[in-house]
Amino acid sequence: MTILAPSADSPALDPRSAAAIRARGLVKRFGDVCAVDGIDLDVPRGMIFALLGPNGAGKTTLMRLLATLTRPDAGSATVMGHDLVAAPQAVRGAIAMTGQFASLDEDLTGRENLVLLARLWGFRGRAAKDRADSLLAAFDLSDAAGRQVKNYSGGMRRRLDIAASLLVTPGILFLDEPTTGLDPGARQGVWRLIRALAEAGVTVLLTTQYLDEADQLAARIAVIDHGKKIAEGTSRELKAATGSGFLHVALADNDRIDEAARLLEGALGGKAQHSAEGAALSIVARSGGDANAAIGALLAAGIELTDFSMGRPSLEEVFFALTGRREQEGEEAGGAA
Amino acid sequence: MTESTPLLEPAVRSTSVPGPVARSTPVLEPVTRPPPPSAASNALAFGWRAVLKFKHLPEQLFDLVMTPIMFTLLFTFVFGGALAGSIGGYLQYFLPGILVQTVVFNAVYSGMGLSTDLGKGLFDRFRSLPIWPLAPFAGLMVGDVLRHLIAGAIILAIGLLLGYRPEAGVPGVVAGFALLLVIGFGVGWVFIVLGLLIRTPTAVMTLGFGFLFPLVFASNIMVDPATMPGWLRTFVDVNPVSLMTTALRGLLAGTVTVAQIALALAAPVLLTVVLAPLTLWLYRRR
């Protein structure tokens, strides 16, 4: 999956541009726990790239490594062409990071927060104030500029937090779970903002545990679990790699769901997924013929179906198919919390 | 002057952005980085933040001066006569000591502030910026210096009202305050290290005061150690807080010796030499 198919999901790349991120074998241990366990990552410039995985998968640690907030125990990486370990200060000059928890001074006003950061970037006097004011206006925060951040709503805080990463246009913007805890309206606003940033040429690396977020925003997705990259590609490629098709069946009698799952697994191989709604199962089916045989097996056992369909898997099904395989290997499944 | 800074470069504007994003388009015009600021400029920016904290949280100043004011009044009027024979005589002995106590206790607030900042992810942003790595701590120190000066001036003013007279006059007071700032700077490192190690601000406070109370009370701040049992007097005589208090008394009274100043500076210098590199190591390790 290293070659990008020219599809709607993968915009054409300029082959001359160096990678925004090139990581090889990154490892980060905390005591006995290997939070990041040998990850390779290639992110081209100007792309929205998502790290998808459950809580504790290692997404945030990987992002913190790339943002120079923590040092790798092994492996190497370049960020915007600068070596992570040898030239961290050069990396810092080319990136901006908005962490999972608001990285703002709650006691200061929105304007003071931005002026402080503008000064730290090297804007002087009037220029620092002008830069802060233009960002406040652009992020619809002019009215709240003089209020202390502790009085901001979740959405306003998030907007200010992202504005705080844009005092100087970064080569790469790291966003750690940019929409966690936001209401749907504020979430849409952040998505629009991320898309607009990418259109302006900013490479965006975001972590998310929301499949729809990765599906909607990202040109490429790396699925992370237990500190390892277990899959990577466009949303379309990930779905295709999981199976050419997915068979979905709904049972009339919920009590026989385990029996039905065993029959499907017997007929098709792989692992059947129970949907959250109850008496529904989905499983990879290589062809219509295979699916037909599997349904036949269910009917032969006297299991009544209320519905069945063949379709492309959702990213959610891809995710569970990938982590489920790991469960069969005897490891504890991550489980999207 | 401001025109020379390329704030907004109008050349690249994304035109294909649909309606709802229109309001955020000005942000997306690439803004290039100005010439890198100096380490001093970084430190000053953080110092400005410390000043803003005073503006927005005037109540922290209240916490800061209430305890020393109460100590001054309590010890002078309630215990002073019994301890030194006269209220005026005791104030003359006690006031330099309470200044040292105030500065040493103030350092705890600095550590609490740092612990709060670290818990909120604010320092992650600072650490991802291309700035002088020690600048945030230099900013904390600026805040500390302000705190020490404000609290020290208030205590001194109350002392003067109550009848305290520094025999060495203005030069003695200036030299005394300079010593207080050095003491505050040295002790400040202890709480910066604690702030880096401990995630909860209240734990920093509990541990800080637990560590400082024996040092402050088993010293010559409140009483002449002559009446203490021998084993305690041995400790009091080498307690750095006693050495600092002796030097400050000498500076304000104009009787100080070089040896006294050297002994008072030993602890702050040692703390800085050991803890400043440790701070940087802890900060980078996180």
Interface residues (C-beta under 8 A of the other chain):
Chain A: R64 A67 T68 L69 T70 R71 Q89 A90 R92 G93 I95 A96 M97 T98 G99 Q100 F101 A102 S103 L104 D105 E106 D107 L108 T109 E112 L116 L117 R119 L120 W121 G122 F123 R124 G125 R126 A127 D130 R131 S134 L135 A137 A138 F139 D140 Q148 A163 A164 L166 L167 V168 T169 F174 R192 L193 R195 A196 L197 E199 A200 G201 V202
Chain B: M1 T2 T5 L7 L8 V12 S14 S16 V17 P20 V21 R23 S24 T25 P26 V27 L28 E29 P30 V31 T32 R33 P34 P35 P36 P37 S41 N42 L44 A45 F46 W48 R49 L52 K53 H56 L57 D117 K120 G121 L122 D124 R125 F126 R127 S128 L129 P130 I131 A135 R284 R285 R286
